[in-house]
Amino acid sequence: MDFNDTAAEAEYRATVRAWLEANADEYREPPATPWKLDEFIARSKAWQAKKFAAGYTGITWPKAFGGQGLGPMQSIIYGQEEGRFHAPSGLYSIGLGMCIPTVFTHGNPEVAARYVPKALVGDEVWCQLFSEPAAGSDLAGIRTKAVKDGDDWIIDGQKVWTSFAHASDYGIVVCRTDPSKPKHKGLTMFIVDMKAPGMEVRGIKQMSGGSDFNEVFFNNVRVPDAWRLGAEGDGWKVALTTLMHERLAVGGKPKHAPGYATLMKLAKGVEAPNGGPAIEAGDVRQRIAQSYINDEGIKLTQLRALSALSKGEMPGPEQSISKVVVAKTMQEMAAFALDLAGGDGFVTEGADPELDKLQGSYLWSAGLRIAGGTDEILRNIIAERVLGLPGDLRPDKDKPFNAAA
Amino acid sequence: MNFDFSDDAKALGDQAKKLFADKAGTSAARKAMAKDAPAFDAALWAEIAALGWTAARVPEAHGGLGMSAEESCMLAEAAGGSLACVPLVSTLLATEALLMAGNEAQQAKYFPGIADGSCIAVVAWNEPGSANPQALSVSAEANTLNGVKAPVADLAGAQLAIVAAAGADGPSLWLVDLAAAKVETLETMDLVRRHGRLTLNGVAAEPLGSSADYQLWLDRAAVILAYEAIGTATSAMAMTVEYAKTRVAFGQTIGRYQGVKHKCADMYIKIELARAHALHGIAMISSNGAELRQAAAAARVASLDAASFCGEEAVQLHGGIGFTWESDCQFYYRRARTLSAALGGRGWWADRLVRALELRNRAAA
């Protein structure tokens, strides 16, 4: 048993590392103040173009679509190495991670030939328009409708929780095209021009105070039938393949989020209720241990998956525990740590950087427990797909969508 | 990267699970509950020895197969999953101690018997009135031991005990020939695995390694025991999931209800977290890695959490039938406490984990 790269992996890593050393010099340290959106987008585009020129984009994609035709390990190794720097990331993760693979898998070849290269080089940014106000956990409950009009479709409705919609040129959208069919059967996926007449993007202000997502309104937005992805009525199947591309991307604890080490550091400087440093208190030590077990347990579970990929095998189902553990652990640890700091943990004005991070983490974790599958949906998935328990009772499943309650 | 069991270890684990499925399991455990039942299943023990499982970790020079810690862990998981009424895990823990800390003469004396199954070796660690593996009242003086060890798993029928005792430079391990010691049975919450009380009144003992070896053995033992606990937890989960697929209430199988299925999912989550840390523990044993202390402690805590949770929720999800004497749920429910008592409880190991992290931080500073 070992944690070493194979010879081929080590060689690839060395090449990547040398390239990053030579090209990512300006990103050795995080920016002193966070970039404003315009600067973030400009830097993201420049960095993506640089990566494209060097062959570090679309690493696992087929060569026919401009990819490198390499395996998942190479993509993971590149990600690990780039992760040692603070280059702008995230703007393309949904577009290139989920949207564009759907476009070249299900789109018509001319359309793919037009859009895939520009996305890969970073000229055009893509977003994913799936969730709706009434279609969150129950994603197939989509109400945004697309109606055929000659060779076009007219889209009306509303999407929500769309990342980077305001910075995107195009998106992929799932619409209801046949409300007389059962909910999973009447959906179709399309490409949409985010700048088209009738599109309106509004930022959502989250309870954490930030604005990382958008609402997107469609008012008679026209898309050509050539932009359809997959057959009419196959939108659900196509969406599942899109979401499959997300699986490998589902990470552990967000990179800079506080963890057990933060709690240890904090507990050294705080006095316990019974006197003495909090780090010596039994309940604090139990909490540190639990935090370590959960966060590091997920990291180690991901190493199990990498090991399988490295051997050319499929990762086991244990990957499915990641987000449900990480999000709740983040919330519990942050609450415990803030309480430990007493009034100081509660005051935001002039808070020291560690406490500020913990406050941010506590607020953000409430969203993380919902985003990309709620704790409850993820437990359903583990119980049904891994343990083989029967599915939830879904009374609307086989009824025509427009006849269901 | 190779963060997984070897194919050989997996094959041995599969073989062990298959044999135990036939010859151990809950129906055998139920027979073992009888007051007049033998201390362990001698026929199954003979079969295990003939298959070379007791010899797996013993060096080839001493009549063994020279296998790695991976094989010991696979065997422990299979034994834990089947509740097998054989002193296999005790012998694996003793073998690890003798392998790490035994001198040539000690290994030559005891390993051949362990390998062929004729010498059953157990670990005498617990003491009445203490739950701290560092604060032992049994003491060693001039190669004799004095004090009481209890409860000791698999004591009746064993020939050799590895005894933890306080010495001049801290606690360490000692070899005790049980022919010379007073062995009594001791009833515990576990009705299947027999435990005993070992009274040492100036009993002759040989030192087995140093106090540093004892610390290292605690870590390795924690990893092996984690796999036993993972096996037990997994069987409790499997039994519960099967029940949830067939039991009908309010017109549908109860596995459809989120109140039921989410608990099953939580069983799986706790088991997989324990597996991740336990696997890390084996990787650290194999490489003599610096992270063994933290990996072992995390594996111990996470596996005890998994075994307790699965045992408790197995009864709960079975409902009234799960609380009856006739239900197999009680085996897992009770075994969780056996596992916790085997080598220092959750609290002690959680503290050891944080201590290891503090040491690492100090070294990095």
Interface residues (C-beta under 8 A of the other chain):
Chain A: M1 D2 F3 N4 D5 T6 E9 Y260 A261 M264 I279 G282 R285 Q286 I288 A289 Q290 Y292 I293 N294 E296 G297 I298 L300 T301 L303 R304 L306 S307 A308 S310 K311 E318 I321 V324 V325 E376 L378 R379 N380 I382 A383 E384 V386 L387 G388 L389 P390 G391 D392 L393
Chain B: M1 N2 F3 D4 F5 S6 E70 M237 V241 A244 K245 Q252 T253 G255 R256 Q258 V260 K261 H262 C264 A265 D266 Y268 I269 E272 L273 A274 R275 A276 H277 L279 H280 I282 A283 S286 S287 Q294 A297 A298 V301 A302 G347 A350 D351 L353 V354 L357 E358 N361
